[in-house]
């Protein structure tokens, strides 16, 4: 998690506003930073809960192609390679 301690109070307030964080009860810079950090923790927890560890579309690639393609025994000719040979 990023460190927000270097921010000025006004910058912390702007960050709260830009992220939609309710900072009405925050009186000090420390209160604002705490609100931002809590917001970050909630958002990271939501991301982790939705993350199954796979890249999007990864399961679509499993089993694709023929046995020859997966094993490198494909007899197809690469037309682009032939064109560059001359």
C-alpha positions in Angstrom: 0.0 0.0 0.0 1.4 3.5 -0.8 2.5 5.8 1.9 0.3 8.9 2.2 2.2 10.5 5.1 4.1 12.8 2.7 0.9 14.4 1.5 -0.2 17.7 2.8 -3.6 17.9 4.5 -5.1 19.7 1.5 -3.7 17.0 -0.8 -5.1 14.3 1.4 -8.5 16.0 1.3 -8.3 16.2 -2.5 -7.4 12.5 -2.7 -10.5 11.7 -0.6 -12.7 13.8 -2.8 -11.3 12.3 -6.0 -11.9 8.7 -4.7 -15.3 9.5 -3.3 -14.3 8.9 0.3 -16.5 10.4 2.9 -14.2 12.7 4.9 -16.8 14.7 6.7 -15.7 13.3 10.1 -12.0 13.8 9.4 -10.6 16.7 11.4 -6.8 16.0 11.0 -4.4 14.9 8.3 -4.1 11.6 10.2 -7.9 11.1 10.0 -7.8 11.7 6.3 -4.9 9.3 5.8 -6.7 6.7 7.9 -9.8 7.1 5.7 -7.8 6.7 2.5 -6.0 3.6 3.8 -9.2 2.0 4.9 -10.7 2.7 1.5 -7.6 1.1 -0.1 -7.9 -2.0 2.1 -11.6 -2.5 1.3 -10.9 -2.1 -2.5 -7.9 -4.5 -2.4 -9.9 -7.0 -0.5 -12.7 -6.8 -3.1 -10.1 -7.3 -5.9 -8.6 -10.3 -4.1 -12.0 -11.9 -3.6 -12.8 -11.7 -7.3 -9.3 -12.9 -8.5 -9.2 -16.5 -9.3 -5.6 -16.4 -10.3 -6.2 -16.8 -14.0 -5.6 -14.3 -16.7 -8.8 -13.4 -18.5 -9.5 -15.8 -21.3 -6.9 -18.3 -20.1 -9.2 -21.2 -19.8 -10.3 -20.6 -23.4 -6.8 -21.5 -24.6 -6.6 -24.9 -22.9 -6.9 -27.7 -25.4 -7.0 -25.5 -28.4 -5.3 -26.6 -31.6 -4.5 -30.1 -32.9 -2.1 -32.5 -31.4 0.3 -31.7 -34.2 0.1 -27.9 -33.5 0.7 -28.4 -29.7 3.6 -30.8 -30.3 5.2 -28.7 -33.1 4.6 -31.3 -35.8 2.5 -29.0 -37.9 3.2 -29.4 -41.6 1.8 -26.0 -42.7 4.1 -23.7 -44.5 4.8 -20.2 -43.2 4.2 -18.0 -46.3 5.8 -14.9 -44.7 9.1 -16.8 -44.2 9.1 -17.9 -47.8 8.6 -14.4 -49.1 11.6 -13.1 -47.1 13.9 -15.8 -48.5 13.9 -14.2 -51.9 
